[in-house]
Amino acid sequence: MTTGHKKQREFLENKVKSNQLSHSYLFTGQKEIGKKDFALEFAEFLGCKFPDLMILSQANKKDSKFGDGGEIKISQIREAQNFLSYKSYNGGYKIVIVEDAEKMNQEAQSCFLKTLEEPKGQTLLILISSKPDLLLPTIVSRCQTIKFFRLKDLPENSERVKKEKEILNDLLSVIGSNFSEKFKYVKSIDFEKQNASEILEVMQKYLRHLLMIKIGVEKLEITDKRFEKYSVDDLKRILNLVEDISRKLFFTNASEKLALEILLMEI
């Protein structure tokens, strides 16, 4: 294996050598830090290749490069179950990699849970997620979690960084303003082009950064007086609200417009 993440690589290789490899792993960490590439290289390390390797990803993705559209459906999980029911073509592991595992809808997660509960033969399930809190606790508990972190020499996606800065600047411009300005901001969003979940993700990342500053783990380079009044408990409460709204948006038909209005009323 040549991809970075040395500690994670050594951990898994030692599990293979000692014949203690689990049937299921959950790779967590922020987006675009090489989790999928690592999973593919690990599959190659195990000698698994087509047609014994299956990758599940969200269906019906939006055209937007940064959109969170689409989901992993129960039909895809059943296809994976059927795939795993056959013996390995190459005589080794059969591996299913679930990309953006949190995109499994509720039906798909419930169905996938059965696969985790009843592993068959030499099979390996790798779930990849930047939002493991959106997965059923029973799924997380049946997987061995391996955390991944951004490598120092891994370049940022400049387009994503630019997009996130634009979203954050727009959000910060209405924080602390009156209700009228907040409603005006939400009304100006074209939800056909801009996902509320993306806005919530940017806010979540920013609030976590502020929380780290409050507890002394990170330093604030530029004073942001908009959040000086918030205590650690305030930030935790708002973060919990963001996470709760994110779940409701993904698992229900909740209004994106209403979800953002509720959040902004709290900050």
ABEGO torsion letter per residue (X at the ends): XABBGAAAAAAAAAAAAAGABBABBBBBEBBGAGAAAAAAAAAAAAGBBOAABBBBBBBGBBABAABABEBBBAAAAAAAAAAAABBBAAGBBBBBBBBGAAABBAAAAAAAAAAAABBBEBBBBBBBBABAAABBAAAAAABBBBBBBBBAABBBBAAAAAAAAAAAAAAAAABGBBAAAAAAAAAABBAAABBAAAAAAAAAAAAAAAAAAAAGABBBABBBAAAAABBAAAAAAAAAAAAAAAAAAAABABBAAAAAAAAAAAX
